[in-house]
């Protein structure tokens, strides 16, 4: 390819808006043209892929100046920020977990702390709690996040991982749980890792040290599992597992609490994962391949005695639980404990001699208690309402705790008596000035383009009238077998208390109805996802909930792709669109960081002429309409400089193309956050700032003033 770089100018396109002009910066451009199976595709904004180049940095600075000028001039932004701060200022409590030292560990946040703090207590109610680790002390601005904790089975070491500025890169540290002092051990360049303990050391997953300056954009290849012995430098760590013939695989290690076996999950190029197991501390033990296919999900729940318990979709698209001998846990030796059912099995928690199984039934949780030995159903677990549940259990104890929440309830913690099917409240979270009883959640089913019935949750104030005058915030995802379940957001309450409807739709591509539902939204069936989302909007309009002039759509990551694609296909259907950290360049997504891992859902432009043509047909970057009669909704693109999951180049190129096209008079802005990533571990202060900007943009462009 030939490239002639055109440097960014100080100002570029102009846009008239309410009598004022938005001056869009001119991005760096060149003459790059790629060829896909003989088809030439121009990529004029290729220079924006270099996120450290001076021209890109200058463009980012200029774009942020335009966006900040627009958002900061909105008269009610300060009031929105104030109210969001109030809504977020409530005590948050995580689900307690009993660790090998006999203490209950849990996360809590007093309200506006940027990162939640790790505490421990002698009792599950958290009384007389002792602080273990405060990640807010690890950085001045709260951008260091605590990602996970793992205690050694003997209770003598507590390992934890952190990430900086929202990056997927992780560092591992070891804490003495008695003195709470750090040990000397420090692991860098870990990624997508846990800590799997084995005696005086642990297994972890990492990549080779990346090229300087390309840490957040270059493709990640050759994921390895290392063993680190406590008290030794990282340079002395040994490779415990690798595959030199498979650069695009993930490798994740797990050990049971007695370290009988090392289990390695292998993924990255299928809808599921392969699984290998090796007996530890047995001379001459070899790897046993349980399955080498990545087309099914297969995960070890636990090893108890000489039995391995496995949750799998193999020969069971809705999942089942099987048991196998530790000596040879290959599929031919499996026996069903919980056979596949009509609903999707999404969780399994072993508690003493029992197992609690959680199903997703029409996108909400239902739980059942079974006997572990033979799977006999004992009874259904009573849950408070429509919502989502997570359990805290142990194979060593019959004790059960769970957390339950919904769209309007931030969640409560309970202890659960399995014998009497009763729950005792441990903690309930109350919001200042918000009564969840003032709101209602209903589930509706609508018909997509091909006749498929799709579920959608609607949450709003009681007494709402279907008069077509209600602002609606429609959210979707539709990919990677991820299910959208009822969940609480303090920031969402701002929308609800101002009379808005929150609509969450369960598109194909997700996991709400098993693997068939997932596959129906992948590769050359991806248009089903967009059709489902468009049909959701049409249903809301047809049923009198709203009109296109009051309809906002939002999605993040794969959901950002969704928003970008449907705006291009049906721009007249929406008034505001918020594509967040989206995958916008479908022709090149697989060339950055771990983008290759998404090929099992998307396919790639290198697969075949048909696949390349299909991707080009919906790629948000490549299908932007342009012309004097085209009218796009108001669009606020969001991304971040440390996003090494979906690199910011996606949003950079998409925003530049939007601003250059003739798409009408509505604003097309991009908000580029600093010292932030894909979303995980973002400080509370940054979250509030971002939502203040989003809501300010939404209300202004809907022609509404919040609080009135």
C-alpha positions in Angstrom: 0.0 0.0 0.0 1.1 3.6 -0.6 0.7 6.1 2.1 1.0 9.9 1.9 0.4 11.4 5.4 -1.5 14.7 5.6 -0.9 16.5 8.9 -3.8 17.6 11.1 -4.8 21.2 10.8 -6.0 23.4 13.6 -9.6 23.5 12.4 -11.7 21.9 9.8 -15.4 21.2 9.1 -18.0 23.5 10.5 -21.5 22.7 11.7 -24.3 25.2 12.5 -26.1 24.4 15.7 -28.5 26.7 17.4 -26.9 29.7 15.8 -23.4 28.6 16.8 -20.8 26.8 14.8 -18.9 23.7 15.8 -15.5 23.6 14.2 -14.4 20.0 13.7 -10.6 19.5 13.6 -9.2 18.1 10.4 -7.6 14.6 11.2 -4.4 13.3 9.7 -5.2 11.5 6.5 -3.4 9.5 3.8 -4.1 7.6 0.6 -4.1 4.1 2.0 -6.2 1.6 0.0 -6.5 -2.0 1.2 -7.5 -4.9 -1.1 -9.8 -7.7 0.1 -10.1 -10.5 -2.4 -9.7 -8.0 -5.3 -12.1 -5.4 -3.7 -10.4 -2.1 -3.0 -11.4 -0.3 0.3 -10.0 3.1 1.1 -8.9 3.8 4.7 -8.1 7.5 4.6 -7.9 7.9 8.4 -5.2 5.1 8.8 -2.8 7.5 10.6 -5.2 7.7 13.5 -4.3 4.1 14.3 -1.0 5.4 15.6 -2.3 6.7 19.0 1.2 7.9 20.0 1.9 9.9 16.9 2.2 13.7 17.3 -0.5 14.3 14.7 -2.9 12.0 16.4 -2.2 13.5 19.8 -2.8 17.0 18.3 -6.1 15.8 16.8 -7.2 14.3 20.1 -6.5 17.5 21.9 -8.4 19.5 19.4 -11.4 17.1 19.4 -11.6 17.2 23.2 -11.5 21.0 23.1 -14.5 21.0 20.8 -16.4 18.5 22.9 -15.7 20.1 26.2 -16.7 23.5 24.8 -20.0 22.0 23.7 -20.7 20.0 26.9 -19.5 22.7 29.4 -21.8 25.2 27.8 -24.9 23.2 28.6 -26.6 25.2 31.4 -27.8 22.2 33.4 -24.6 20.1 33.3 -23.5 21.2 36.7 -26.9 20.3 38.2 -26.7 16.8 36.6 -23.2 16.3 38.0 -24.4 17.3 41.4 -27.3 14.9 41.4 -25.3 12.0 40.0 -22.8 12.6 42.8 -25.7 12.4 45.3 -27.0 9.2 43.8 -23.6 7.5 43.8 -23.0 8.5 47.4 -24.3 5.4 49.2 -22.6 2.6 51.0 -21.9 -0.4 48.7 -21.2 -3.9 50.1 -19.8 -6.8 48.2 -20.7 -10.5 48.7 -18.6 -11.9 51.6 -16.4 -14.9 50.8 -14.9 -17.2 53.5 -11.2 -17.7 52.9 -8.8 -20.4 54.2 -7.8 -18.3 57.2 -11.4 -18.6 58.4 -12.3 -15.0 57.9 -14.9 -13.4 55.6 -13.4 -11.1 53.0 -15.5 -8.5 51.2 -15.3 -5.2 49.3 -17.1 -2.1 50.4 -17.3 1.5 49.3 -18.5 4.3 51.7 -20.1 6.1 48.7 -17.7 8.2 46.6 -14.4 6.3 47.0 -12.9 5.9 43.6 -12.1 2.2 44.2 -13.8 -0.2 46.6 -11.8 -1.3 49.6 -11.1 -4.8 50.8 -12.1 -5.7 54.3 -12.3 -8.9 56.4 -14.3 -9.9 59.4 -14.8 -12.9 61.7 -18.5 -12.9 60.8 -20.4 -12.7 57.5 -22.3 -9.6 58.6 -19.0 -7.6 58.5 -19.1 -6.5 62.1 -15.8 -5.3 63.6 -14.3 -5.4 60.1 -10.6 -4.9 59.5 -9.3 -3.1 56.4 -7.0 -5.4 54.3 -6.2 -3.3 51.3 -7.2 0.1 50.1 -6.5 0.5 46.4 -7.2 4.3 46.7 -3.8 4.7 48.3 -2.1 3.2 45.2 -2.6 6.3 43.1 -3.4 9.9 43.7 -6.3 9.9 41.1 -7.8 6.5 41.9 -6.9 5.0 38.5 -5.2 1.9 40.0 -7.9 -0.8 40.4 -7.8 -4.0 42.4 -8.8 -6.7 39.9 -8.9 -9.9 42.0 -7.7 -11.7 45.1 -6.7 -15.3 45.7 -5.6 -16.8 49.1 -3.3 -19.8 49.3 -5.0 -22.9 50.7 -2.9 -22.7 53.8 -4.0 -19.2 54.5 -0.5 -17.9 54.6 -0.4 -15.8 51.4 -2.9 -13.4 49.8 -2.2 -12.7 46.1 -3.9 -9.9 44.3 -3.8 -8.3 40.8 -4.0 -4.6 39.9 -4.4 -2.7 36.7 -3.4 0.9 35.9 -5.5 3.5 34.1 -8.0 1.0 32.9 -5.6 -1.2 30.9 -5.9 -4.9 30.6 -2.3 -5.3 31.7 -2.1 -6.6 35.2 0.5 -6.7 38.0 0.6 -9.3 40.7 1.5 -8.7 44.4 1.6 -10.9 47.4 0.4 -9.9 50.9 1.1 -11.5 54.2 -2.5 -11.9 55.6 -1.3 -11.8 59.2 0.9 -8.7 59.1 -0.8 -7.2 56.0 2.7 -6.4 54.7 3.7 -6.8 51.1 6.2 -9.5 50.2 8.9 -8.8 47.7 7.2 -10.7 44.9 6.0 -8.5 42.0 4.9 -9.8 38.6 4.5 -7.5 35.5 2.9 -7.9 32.1 0.4 -10.4 33.2 -2.9 -10.3 31.3 -6.2 -12.2 31.6 -4.9 -14.0 34.6 -5.8 -15.5 37.9 -3.5 -16.9 40.6 -3.5 -20.7 41.0 -1.7 -21.7 44.1 0.6 -24.8 44.4 2.6 -25.1 47.6 5.1 -22.3 47.9 4.3 -20.7 44.6 1.6 -20.1 42.0 0.7 -20.2 38.3 -0.3 -17.1 36.3 -0.8 -16.1 32.7 1.3 -13.5 30.9 2.7 -12.3 27.6 6.2 -11.4 26.6 7.2 -7.8 27.4 5.6 -5.6 24.7 7.4 -3.2 22.4 8.0 0.1 24.1 5.4 2.7 22.9 3.1 -0.1 21.6 1.9 -1.5 24.9 -1.8 -0.6 24.2 -2.1 -1.3 20.5 0.1 -4.1 19.2 -1.4 -7.6 18.8 -1.0 -9.8 21.9 0.4 -13.2 20.9 1.7 -16.4 22.7 0.0 -16.3 26.0 1.9 -18.4 28.5 1.4 -19.9 31.9 4.3 -19.4 34.3 5.1 -20.8 37.7 6.4 -18.3 40.3 8.1 -19.5 43.4 7.6 -17.1 46.3 10.7 -15.1 47.3 12.3 -15.4 43.8 12.5 -12.7 41.0 10.1 -12.9 38.1 13.1 -13.5 35.8 13.4 -17.0 37.5 9.8 -18.0 36.7 9.4 -21.1 34.6 7.0 -21.8 31.7 4.4 -24.3 32.9 2.4 -24.3 29.7 2.6 -22.8 26.2 1.7 -23.7 22.7 4.3 -22.3 20.2 2.0 -23.4 17.3 -1.0 -21.3 18.5 -0.1 -17.6 19.0 -3.7 -16.6 19.2 -4.7 -18.8 22.2 -5.5 -17.7 25.8 -4.2 -20.0 28.5 -5.7 -19.8 32.0 -4.5 -21.9 35.0 -6.6 -23.3 37.9 -5.7 -25.6 40.8 -7.9 -27.2 43.4 -7.3 -26.4 47.1 -5.2 -29.5 47.6 -3.2 -28.9 44.3 -3.9 -32.4 43.1 -4.1 -31.1 39.5 -3.3 -28.2 37.3 -6.2 -27.5 34.9 -5.5 -25.3 31.8 -8.3 -23.7 29.9 -7.5 -22.8 26.3 -9.6 -20.3 24.3 -9.4 -17.5 21.9 -10.4 -19.1 18.6 -13.8 -20.7 19.2 -17.1 -20.2 20.9 -15.8 -22.0 24.0 -12.6 -23.5 25.3 -10.4 -26.6 25.2 -9.3 -28.2 28.5 -6.3 -30.0 29.7 -5.4 -31.5 33.1 -2.2 -32.7 34.6 -1.8 -34.4 37.9 0.7 -32.5 40.1 3.4 -34.0 42.2 3.1 -37.4 40.5 6.4 -38.4 38.8 6.2 -38.6 35.0 2.6 -37.4 34.9 1.5 -36.3 31.4 -1.2 -33.8 30.2 -4.6 -35.4 29.7 -6.7 -33.7 27.0 -10.3 -33.5 28.1 -11.2 -31.8 24.9 -9.1 -30.0 22.3 -12.1 -28.3 20.6 -12.9 -24.7 21.4 -16.5 -25.0 20.2 -18.0 -25.8 23.6 -17.6 -24.3 27.0 -16.1 -26.6 29.6 -15.1 -25.5 33.1 -14.0 -27.3 36.2 -16.2 -26.4 39.1 -14.1 -28.3 41.7 -12.2 -31.4 42.5 -13.6 -33.2 45.5 -11.9 -36.4 46.6 -11.2 -38.3 43.4 -14.1 -36.7 41.4 -14.0 -33.8 39.0 -17.2 -31.7 38.7 -17.6 -30.0 35.3 -20.0 -27.4 33.9 -20.2 -27.8 30.1 -22.2 -27.0 27.0 -20.7 -30.1 25.2 -23.6 -32.0 23.8 -25.8 -29.7 25.8 -26.3 -26.1 24.3 -28.2 -25.1 27.5 -25.4 -26.6 29.6 -25.2 -29.5 32.1 -23.1 -30.5 35.1 -21.2 -33.8 34.9 -18.9 -35.7 37.2 -15.8 -37.7 36.1 -12.9 -39.6 37.8 -9.9 -37.5 38.5 -7.7 -40.3 37.1 -9.2 -39.9 33.6 -11.8 -37.1 33.3 -12.3 -37.4 29.5 -15.9 -37.2 28.1 -16.3 -40.9 27.7 -16.1 -41.2 31.5 -18.6 -38.4 32.3 -21.9 -39.1 34.2 -24.6 -36.5 34.3 -25.3 -34.8 37.7 -27.6 -32.1 36.4 -28.7 -32.9 32.8 -29.4 -30.2 30.2 -32.8 -28.5 30.7 -35.1 -26.2 28.8 -33.5 -23.1 30.4 -29.9 -22.0 30.2 -27.8 -23.1 33.2 -25.6 -20.1 34.0 -24.2 -20.8 37.5 -23.3 -23.7 39.8 -22.1 -23.3 43.4 -21.1 -26.3 45.4 -22.1 -26.1 49.1 -21.0 -29.0 51.2 -22.9 -32.0 49.9 -25.2 -29.9 47.8 -25.0 -27.8 44.6 -27.0 -24.6 43.9 -27.8 -24.3 40.2 -28.8 -21.0 38.7 -30.8 -20.8 35.5 -31.6 -17.9 33.2 -35.3 -18.1 32.5 -36.4 -15.3 30.1 -33.3 -13.3 31.1 -33.8 -13.3 34.9 -32.3 -15.7 37.5 -34.0 -18.7 39.1 -32.1 -20.9 41.5 -32.5 -24.6 42.6 -30.9 -26.7 45.2 -29.7 -30.2 44.2 -27.9 -33.0 46.0 -24.4 -33.1 44.7 -23.9 -36.9 44.6 -26.7 -37.7 42.2 -28.2 -34.4 41.2 -31.6 -35.0 42.9 -33.7 -31.8 43.1 -34.3 -30.8 46.7 -36.3 -27.5 46.1 -36.3 -24.2 44.3 -34.6 -21.3 46.1 -37.0 -18.5 46.9 -35.7 -15.2 45.6 -37.2 -11.8 46.3 -38.4 -10.8 42.8 -37.3 -10.5 39.2 -33.5 -9.9 39.3 -30.1 -11.4 39.5 -28.4 -13.5 42.2 -24.9 -14.5 43.0 -23.9 -17.1 45.6 -21.0 -17.5 48.0 -20.4 -21.1 48.9 -17.7 -23.7 49.7 -17.4 -27.4 49.2 -16.0 -27.5 52.7 -19.1 -26.0 54.4 -22.9 -26.0 54.1 -22.9 -22.3 54.7 -24.5 -20.2 51.9 -24.7 -16.4 51.3 -26.1 -14.7 48.4 -26.5 -11.2 46.9 -29.7 -10.2 45.0 -30.4 -7.1 43.0 -32.7 -5.7 40.4 -33.1 -2.7 38.1 -34.3 -0.5 40.9 -32.7 -2.2 44.0 -29.0 -1.8 44.6 -28.9 -5.1 46.2 -29.2 -6.9 49.5 -26.9 -9.6 51.2 -28.5 -12.6 52.8 -27.5 -15.8 54.6 -29.4 -18.8 53.3 -30.7 -21.8 55.2 -30.8 -24.7 52.7 -32.9 -27.0 55.0 -35.7 -24.5 55.5 -35.4 -22.5 52.3 -35.3 -19.3 54.2 -33.0 -16.2 53.9 -31.8 -13.9 56.6 -31.0 -10.3 55.7 -27.3 -9.4 56.3 -27.2 -5.9 54.7 -29.5 -3.9 52.6 -28.5 -0.8 50.7 -30.7 2.3 50.8 -30.5 5.2 48.3 -31.0 8.7 49.6 -34.1 10.2 48.1 -35.0 7.1 46.0 -37.8 4.7 46.8 -37.6 1.6 44.6 -41.3 1.1 45.2 -42.0 4.2 43.0 -40.8 2.2 39.9 -41.9 -0.8 38.1 -40.2 -3.3 35.7 -42.1 -5.1 33.1 -41.0 -7.6 30.5 -42.4 -7.4 27.0 -41.8 -9.6 24.0 -41.7 -8.2 20.5 -41.3 -9.6 17.0 -38.1 -9.1 15.0 -37.9 -8.8 11.2 -37.8 -12.6 10.6 -40.6 -13.4 13.1 -38.3 -14.2 16.1 -39.7 -13.2 19.5 -37.3 -11.1 21.5 -37.6 -10.2 25.2 -37.1 -6.7 26.6 -37.2 -5.2 30.1 -38.8 -1.8 30.6 -38.3 0.1 33.8 -40.1 3.4 34.6 -42.1 5.3 37.2 -45.4 3.9 38.2 -48.3 5.7 36.6 -46.5 6.3 33.3 -48.8 6.9 30.3 -48.3 5.5 26.9 -48.9 8.8 25.1 -45.9 8.8 22.9 -44.3 11.6 25.0 -41.8 9.6 27.1 -38.1 9.8 26.6 -36.6 6.3 26.2 -33.1 5.1 26.7 -32.7 1.9 24.8 -29.7 -0.3 25.6 -28.4 -3.5 23.9 -25.4 -5.7 23.3 -26.1 -8.8 21.3 -22.8 -10.8 21.2 -20.3 -13.2 22.6 -22.8 -15.3 24.5 -23.2 -12.5 27.0 -26.6 -12.2 28.7 -28.1 -8.9 29.7 -29.7 -9.6 33.1 -31.5 -7.2 35.5 -28.8 -5.0 37.2 -28.7 -1.8 39.2 -27.1 1.5 38.3 -27.2 4.6 40.4 -26.6 6.6 37.3 -29.6 5.1 35.6 -31.8 6.2 38.4 -31.2 9.8 37.3 -32.9 8.9 34.0 -35.8 7.2 35.7 -36.4 9.9 38.3 -36.7 12.4 35.4 -39.5 10.5 33.8 -37.5 8.4 31.4 -38.0 4.8 30.4 -35.0 2.5 30.5 -35.4 -0.3 27.9 -32.9 -3.3 28.0 -33.4 -5.7 25.1 -32.0 -9.3 24.9 -30.8 -9.5 21.4 -29.7 -12.6 19.5 -25.9 -13.0 19.8 -26.3 -13.1 23.6 -26.6 -16.1 25.8 -30.2 -15.6 27.1 -31.5 -18.7 25.4 -28.4 -20.8 25.0 -25.9 -21.5 22.3 -28.5 -21.4 19.5 -29.5 -17.9 20.4 -25.8 -16.9 20.5 -24.9 -18.4 17.1 -28.0 -16.8 15.5 -26.3 -13.4 16.0 -22.8 -14.3 14.8 -20.8 -14.1 11.6 -23.0 -14.0 8.6 -26.1 -13.8 10.8 -24.9 -10.7 12.6 -27.7 -8.7 10.8 -30.1 -10.5 13.1 -28.7 -8.5 16.0 -29.3 -5.2 14.2 -32.8 -6.2 13.1 -33.6 -7.2 16.7 -32.5 -3.8 18.0 -34.3 -1.9 15.3 -37.5 -3.9 16.0 -37.2 -3.0 19.7 -37.2 0.7 18.8 -40.1 0.2 16.4 -42.1 -1.7 19.1 -41.6 1.1 21.6 -42.9 3.6 19.1 -45.8 1.4 17.9 -46.9 0.7 21.4 -47.1 4.4 22.4 -44.1 4.5 24.8 -42.2 7.1 22.8 -41.5 8.6 19.3 -38.2 8.8 17.3 -37.7 12.4 18.6 -37.5 11.1 22.1 -35.5 7.9 21.6 -31.8 7.5 22.7 -29.8 4.4 22.0 -26.6 3.4 23.7 -24.2 0.4 23.7 -20.6 -0.3 24.6 -17.9 -2.3 23.0 -19.8 -4.8 20.8 -22.8 -2.7 21.8 -20.9 0.3 20.4 -20.7 -1.6 17.1 -24.4 -2.2 17.4 -25.2 1.5 17.8 -23.0 2.5 14.9 -24.4 -0.1 12.6 -28.1 0.7 13.3 -27.6 4.4 13.0 -26.2 3.9 9.6 -29.1 1.6 8.6 -32.0 3.6 10.2 -30.8 7.1 11.1 -34.3 8.5 11.1 -35.4 6.1 13.9 -33.4 7.7 16.7 -32.8 11.2 18.1 -29.6 10.6 20.1 -26.9 7.8 19.8 -24.1 7.0 22.2 -21.7 4.4 20.8 -19.2 3.8 23.6 -15.8 2.2 23.1 -17.2 0.5 20.0 -15.7 -1.9 17.5 -16.2 0.4 14.4 -13.7 -0.9 11.8 -14.8 -4.5 11.0 -12.2 -4.9 8.3 -9.2 -4.5 10.6 -10.4 -5.1 14.2 -8.5 -8.5 14.4 -5.1 -6.8 13.9 -5.0 -5.0 17.3 -4.3 -6.3 20.8 -6.7 -9.2 21.3 -9.1 -8.4 18.5 -8.3 -11.7 16.9 -10.3 -13.3 19.8 -13.5 -11.9 18.4 -13.3 -13.8 15.1 -15.5 -16.6 16.3 -18.3 -14.1 16.6 -17.6 -11.8 13.7 -15.5 -13.7 11.2 -12.7 -11.7 9.6 -12.0 -9.9 6.4 -9.3 -12.4 5.6 -11.7 -15.5 5.9 -13.3 -15.4 2.4 -14.6 -13.0 -0.2 -18.1 -13.6 1.2 -17.1 -12.8 4.8 -15.2 -9.7 3.8 -18.2 -8.4 1.8 -20.6 -9.1 4.7 -18.4 -7.3 7.2 -18.0 -4.3 4.8 -21.8 -4.2 4.4 -22.4 -3.3 8.1 -19.0 -2.0 9.4 -19.9 1.4 11.1 -16.8 3.1 9.7 -17.5 2.0 6.1 -21.3 2.4 5.9 -21.8 6.0 7.0 -24.4 7.7 4.7 -23.7 11.1 3.3 -25.7 13.5 1.3 -27.8 16.7 1.5 -31.0 14.8 2.4 -29.3 12.6 5.1 -30.2 13.5 8.7 -28.4 11.5 11.4 -29.2 11.7 15.1 -27.0 13.6 17.5 -24.0 11.4 18.3 -21.6 11.3 21.1 -18.8 8.8 20.6 -16.8 7.8 23.7 -13.4 6.1 24.0 -10.3 6.3 26.2 -6.5 6.5 25.7 -5.7 3.3 27.6 -8.3 1.1 26.1 -6.3 -1.9 25.0 -9.4 -4.1 24.5 -11.0 -2.1 21.8 -8.3 0.3 20.8 -9.3 4.0 20.5 -8.4 4.0 16.8 -11.9 2.5 16.1 -13.6 5.5 17.6 -11.1 7.9 16.2 -11.6 6.8 12.6 -15.4 6.5 13.0 -15.7 10.0 14.5 -13.4 11.5 11.8 -15.5 9.9 9.1 -18.8 11.1 10.7 -17.6 14.6 11.0 -16.4 14.7 7.3 -19.7 13.3 5.9 -22.9 15.2 5.2 -25.1 13.8 7.9 -27.3 16.8 8.8 -27.1 19.5 11.4 -27.0 17.5 14.6 -23.6 17.4 16.5 -21.2 14.5 16.0 -18.7 14.7 18.9 -16.1 12.4 20.4 -15.2 12.3 24.1 -11.7 10.9 24.6 -11.0 10.1 28.3 -7.4 10.1 29.7 -5.9 7.5 32.0 -8.9 5.3 31.4 -9.5 2.1 29.5 -12.4 -0.1 28.3 -14.4 0.6 31.5 -13.2 -1.9 34.1 -11.7 -0.4 37.2 -12.7 3.2 36.3 -12.7 5.5 39.3 -16.1 6.7 40.6 -15.1 10.3 39.9 -14.5 9.5 36.3 -17.7 7.5 36.0 -19.7 10.5 37.4 -18.0 12.9 35.0 -18.7 10.6 32.0 -22.4 10.2 32.9 -22.8 13.9 33.5 -21.5 14.5 30.0 -23.7 11.7 28.5 -26.9 12.9 30.2 -26.2 16.5 29.4 -25.7 15.7 25.7 -28.9 13.5 25.7 -31.2 15.9 27.4 -30.0 18.9 25.4 -30.5 17.1 22.1 -33.9 15.7 23.2 -34.9 19.3 23.9 -35.6 18.5 27.6 -34.4 20.0 30.8 -33.9 17.5 33.7 -35.5 18.3 37.0 -38.5 20.1 35.4 
